[in-house]
Amino acid sequence: MANFFPRWTNWVPIKLVVCGIVIVCGLTAGTWYYVTPKYTKVRYQPIQPVPFPHDIHVTQLGMDCRYCHSFVEVAAHSNVPNTQTCMNCHTQVQKDNPKLEPVRVSWKTGEPIDWVWIHRTVDYVYYNHAAHVNRGISCFSCHGPVNRMPVVYQAKPHSMAWCLECHRHPENFLRPEDQVFNLDWKPEDVKPAEFVAKYGQPSDAREDFSKKKKLTQTQIGQTLKERWNITPPQNCQGCHR
């Protein structure tokens, strides 16, 4: 009896199985590379030319983020401090510490210190620091507990999905503007009566926030979102310009 199908069709099942294996392996490899911390740089912690313990400067000495990152409230990009900023203190403090020799050399020669970038936005993404910190997004939300880091590392993935989580639900991250640079701030630190007197409460709130013992992050965030009319972009043009 003659074959109904051509001889070459005998290889079709094998080819389908091979293609299926290749596709599954490709998807697995892509997920492993692009979704894991290896790609998103979470925990990336390079060695800097000068050790700068943020935990000592911020937590122990009480330095404000803006002393070194002075452009963060007015510019799209947050600046790395220049040598002059370092030497404002270190002409008197730890002035003979050998670890600060690169700073002293930079001061004498005028050559900038070659700091290693940790948090760096890719070229095809637009991000404005000033727009965020002036509307209640803390350094902590994107950079983690930098004030507790002896050596700074990248604490958040900074992926598109991660950014969109905040843009879709900003109430989970907003805080009063005077607490943006307080990296130890917690919602329970807010005094409800004072908060309501300054910011009010959401128009659809079913209870008087000022009479509550504590406010949740959501209650604080919803209030600030409505007060400041915050509607973060969720379309492509918002970040890819």
N, C-alpha and C positions, 0 to 999 in steps of 0.2 A: 504494500500500500504506500502510495506517495506521501511524503511529508507535507502537511498543510502549511507549516511555517518555513521560511527560508532557514538555511543552516546557521546563518550568522546570529539568529535570534537566540541560539543556545547560550550565547555569551551575555545576553541582556541581564539576567538575574545576578550574575557575578559582578558585572559592571555597576549595577545599582547598589550592591552591597559595598563595593569598594568606594563608590562615590559617597555613600552614607557615612562610611568610616572617616573619610577625608573631611567631610563637612562637620561631623561631630568633633573630630580632633581640632579642626580649625576654630570652631566656636569655643572649645575648652581652652585652647591656647590664647585666643583673643581675650576671653574673660579673665584668665589668670594674669595676663600682662596688663590689661587696661583697667581692671577693677581693683586689683590688689594694691597695697601700700607701696610696692616697688615702683609702680607707675605714678601714683598720686603723690609720692614723696613724703607720705606720712612717716614721721620719726626721722626724716632727713636731718642730720646734725653734722655739718661740716666743721672742720677745724679752722678757726679764724686766725689771722696773723697776730692778733692781740686778744688774749682772753678777756671777755667782758661778762662778768657774772651779774646778770640782771637781778638775781635774788638779793644780792648785796646792795646794789645801787637803788633798786626800787623799794624792796620790802624793808631792808634794814636802815637805809639812809633816807628813805622817803622821797626819792626823786620822782618827779612827774614825767610821764612818757614824753610830753611835749618839750621838755628841756633839750632833749637830744633830737627828737623827731619833730622839729619846730614847724614844719610846713603842713603837718597832717590835717589841720583844720581849715586851711586855705587853698590847698593845692590838690590836684588829682593824684599825685604821687607823694608818698611819704619819703622824706629824705633820710639818708644815713648821715649821722653827725660828722662834721669836718673836724680836723685836728684842733682847730681853735677851741671848739666846744670842749674837747677832752682836756685841753691845757688850761682852761679856765679854772679847773680844780687841781690838775696834776702838776702845776708849777709849784704847788704848796703841799699837796697830799700825795704820799707815795712817790715823791719826785725822783727817788733813786731806785725804785723797784725795777729789777732787770726785765721783768715781763713787759714793762712799758717802754722799753728801748725803741721799738718801732714807732711809737708815738712821738718820742723825742727826736728821732731821726726825721720823721715827716715834718715836724715843727721847724727843724733847722733847714731842711732842704726845700720845703715847699711842695714836695711830692706827696700826693694823697695816699692814705693807707689803702691797701688793696683788699677791702673787705669782701667776703664771699657772700653772695646773695643767697638767701634761704627762701623767702616768700617772694616769688617772682611770677607775675601774671604773664601768660603767653601773649605774643604780639597781636593776635587776632581778637583779644578780649579787651574791652574798655572797662576800666574800673576806676571810680573816683572816690578817693579816701574821704575828702572833705564832705561829699554828699552823704556819706554814711555816718561819720562820727558826729556831724551836726544834726542828725536826726535819730539819735539814740542807739546807734549800733556801736557797741563797745569793742575795743581792741581784743578783748577776751573772746568775742564771738568768732573771730577769724584766726586769731593767733594763739588762743589757749592761755594757760596760766604763765605767761612770760615772766611775771614778777616772782615766780617760784623756780625759775630755771637757772641753774648755775651755768649751763651751756644751752643756748637757744636751739630749739629744733622745730620742725614743722609739725604742728599738732593736728591740723585739719587737712582734709584732702583737697580743698579748693577745686573740686570738679564742678562741671555744669549742674549735675543733679544736686550737689550739695548747695550751690548758690541758689538754685530754684526753690529749694526747701524753705529758705528764708524769704525769698521773694513772694512765695505763695502764702506763707504764714508768718509775716513779720511780727505779729503779736507775741510770738514765742521768744523773741530776741530783743525787743525794744526795752529801753530803760530810760529813766530821767536823764536829761542832757548833762546835769552836773555829776553824774555817776559813770559817764562813759569811760573815763580814764581811771576809775577805781576798779581794779581787776578782782578785788575781793568782794565786790557788791553782791548782795543776794536780795531777792524780792522781799523776804521777811524783814529786811532793814527799813523798808518804807513805812512811814507812819501814815495810816489811812486818812486821817482827818487833814493833815497837812498836804498830802498828795491831792486829795479831792479839791481842797481850797485853791490849789495852784493849777491843776489840770482838768478838774471836773471828773465826769465819768461817762461811759458810753450812753448814748441816747436810748438804747434798748435795754439798759440794765434794769433788772427786776428788784434790786435791793439797793439800799443806801450804802455805798462803799465806805463812807466816812465813819460809819458805826461798826464796821468790822474790826476785829482784832488784828487781822493780817490780810494782806492782799496777795493773790497768786500772781505768777508771771503772766498768765493769760489775761487777768483783769487789768494789770498794769499796762500790758502791751496793747490791749484793745482800746484802752483809754487814750494812750499816746497815739495810736494809729489814727483814731478819729480826730483827735485834737490837732494833729499835724497834717491831717489829710494825706496820709502815706499810702500810695498805690504803686508799689514797685513794678517795673515792667517785667512781663513774662514772655514777651515775644523776642524774636531773634535780634531785632534792631536795638533792643535795650542795651545789649552788651557787645554785639558784633556790628560795629559801625564802619 
